[in-house]
Amino acid sequence: MRVLVVEDEAPLAEAVARGLRREGMAVDVALNGDEGHEKASITRYDVVVLDRDLPGMSGDDLCREIVTSGELTRVLMLTASGSVSDRVEGLSLGADDYLAKPFAFPELVARVRALGRRATPATPPVLVADDVELDPAKRTVHRAGRPIELTRKEFGVLEVLLAAKGAVVSSEELLERVWDENADPFTTTVRVTVMTLRKKLGEPGIIETVVGSGYRVPGAGASAESASLDR
């Protein structure tokens, strides 16, 4: 999940970003409205955590810009005021959720995850390919019933590949969805991460390299249990 935090209180912005990164999210930070607008214009974020009271472009104006852009980006608006009128006003601007400061971090994480699910096409509760199962909610991976310990980036790469349901995912897209703006676009980090992921998953390999295009996992989809629940 790609998240943008737009907050002018630098210590709070960095604390939120660090916490969300520990939850496996790729997080960028903007310290004013103009910077937030620029980043939101060039990168497709799943969720924007947006302070209302910002220098430069206001949080309200930035929210309107994001909503009218036509993207699926969801907005979680933050404010120092938790009054009903402020919540109603924030939601009327097009924000998807509203959280008053100070807030409990677990609640912020839960709300960001909920909005992230609404920002992307629906995926099954458990993603599978052959005997590999990935549970996004529990953050677990098993192969033939055996738990596989993955780093946050390895987990993120596997989740994106499985969610693609057999489609090819480019290195550039993996870099955008799993890392953040600080990642070097010319780095070999995606290739190295895929290599270590393959080793941890073992044989037979499920990740195919499509020369000149990227990677794919043929046959990826929902678990049989999940599919039966959808019918």
N, C-alpha and C positions, 0 to 999 in steps of 0.2 A: 504494500500500500504506500502511495506517495502522498506526503502531507506537507503543507506549507503553514508555518506558524508566523503570523503577522502581529507583532507585539513590540511596543516601543520601550518597555522595561526590559533591558538586555538580560539581567540576571534571571528574570522569570522566563523570558523567551528561551534562553539556553537550557534552563532547568526542564522546561516542558519538552524541548527537543531531545535532550538526553534521555528523559524518561520514555518517550515514544520510541526512540531508537532501541532502547533495551527491550521493547515489546516487538521488535522485528520490523519496524516501519522505517521507510526512507524519508528523512525530514530535512526540509530547507527552512531557513529563518530570514525574515525581513523585519527591520526595525522601524520602518515608517510606511505610510500608505503608498507613496510613490514607488518605493522599492517592491512592495508587495504586488502592486499593479503590474510592474514590469515582469516580475517572475511568473505571475499567474497568466500573463499574456503569451509567454513563450513555452511554458511547461503545463501539461495537463495533469493537475493534481486530483486525487480522489477526494481529499478533504482539505479545506482551509480553516484553520483555527484563527479567528479574526477578532482583534480587540476593536471596540467601537471608537475609542478616543485615541486617535493617532495623529502624529504630525504629518504634514503634507496632505495627500488625499485622505479624507476621512474614512473610517471604517464603514460608515453607512454608504458612501459613494462607491467604495471598492466592492461592497456586497452587491450593490445594484449592477455594477459592471460584470461581476462574475455570473450573476443570475441571468443577465440579458445576453451573455456570450453564447448561450446554447449548449455549453458543455455540461457533462453530468456531474461536475464538481459540486460537492456538498459543503455548506458553510456552517460552522459552529461559531457563534458569536459570543465573545466574552465581554463582560462589563463590570464596573465596580458597583453598579446599582442592580439590585435584584427585585425592584418593584414590579408589580404586575403591568403597569403602564409601559415601562421600559421593555419588558419581555414582549408585550404585544406589538410595540413599535418595531423592535428588532425583527420579529417574525414577519411583520407586514412588509419589510424591506425585501423579503425573499430568503432570509436565513432559514436553515433547516432545523436548527436547534439553538438553544440559548443557555449559557451557563454564567452564573454570577460569581465574581471574585469575593472572597477567597473560595477556592473549590478543592475538593478532595481529588487527588490525582487518579485513584482507581475509577472514580466516576468519569473523569475526563477521558480516560482510556476506553471505557465502556461506550461512551457516546461517540467517540471517534471511530471505533470499530463498527458500531451500528450504522453510522453514516457511510463508512467505507463500503459496507455491503450494499448500500443503496446506490453507490456511485458506479458500480460495475455490474455487468450482466450476472444474473443469478447463477451461483455455482452450488453443486451438491454439498451436503454436510461433510462427506468424506470423498476425497479424490483418490482414484486407483488407476494402476496400470499393471497388468499381470498380477503378481503377488505383492506389489508395493502399495501401501495405503498411507495417505497423508490426511490428518485431521487438522484443518486450519484453526478450529476453535480451541482444541486441546494442545496445539503446537506439537504434535507427535507424528512420527513416521515409523512404520513397521514394514518389514519384509518377511513374508511367510510366518507372520506372528512374532518375529524377533524385532525388538526395538532398535532403531538406528539413531545414534546421536549425531545431530547436524548442527553446524554453526547457524547463526541467524541468516547469513547471506546464502548459505547452501540451502536452507529451508525455503527461503524466498525464491530462489531460482527454481527449485523443484516445484513449488506451488504454482508459479507462473506457467511452467511447462505443462504441468498436469491440467491446469485450468484451461489451457489452449485447446484441449481435446484433440490432439493429433496435429494441429496446425503448426507451421514453422514459426518460431519466435527468434527474431534477430538478436545479435549481441547488443545492438544499440537499444533495443526495447528492454532487454533484461537489465542493462545498465540504468535505464531510466526508471524502471519499475522497482528495482531492488536496492539500488544505491541512492545517492543524492547528488546535488549540484557540485559537490566537491570532488566527485569521481572524474578522473582523467579519461576523456573519450578515446584516447589512443592507448590506454592501458591494456594489459593482458589479463586483468583481474577476472573478467568473465570466463575466459578460457581456462584459467587456473582453477577457478571455483568449480566449473563443470567437471574438470579432471578429478579433483578431490571428491566431488559428489559421486562420480561414477565409481571410484574406488570404495567409498563407504557403502554404496548400494550393492556392490558385488556383481557376480555373474548369475544369469545372463544379463548383459547390459540392456537398459531400457531407453537410454538417451541416445538418439541418433544425431550425428552431425550432417547437416545439409550444406555441402560445400558452396560457399559464396552467399549463403542465405542465413544460416543460423542453426538452431537446434529444434528437435521435436521429440515427443514421446508418443509413438503410435499406440492406438488403442486406449488412450487415457480417457477417463470419464467417471461416472458415479459408481459407487459400490452397488452390488446387487440389492443389498438391503435398502440403500437410499433410493435406488430406482423403483423398487416396489412400493415405497412410501409415496413416491411422486404420482403413482398411477391412481 
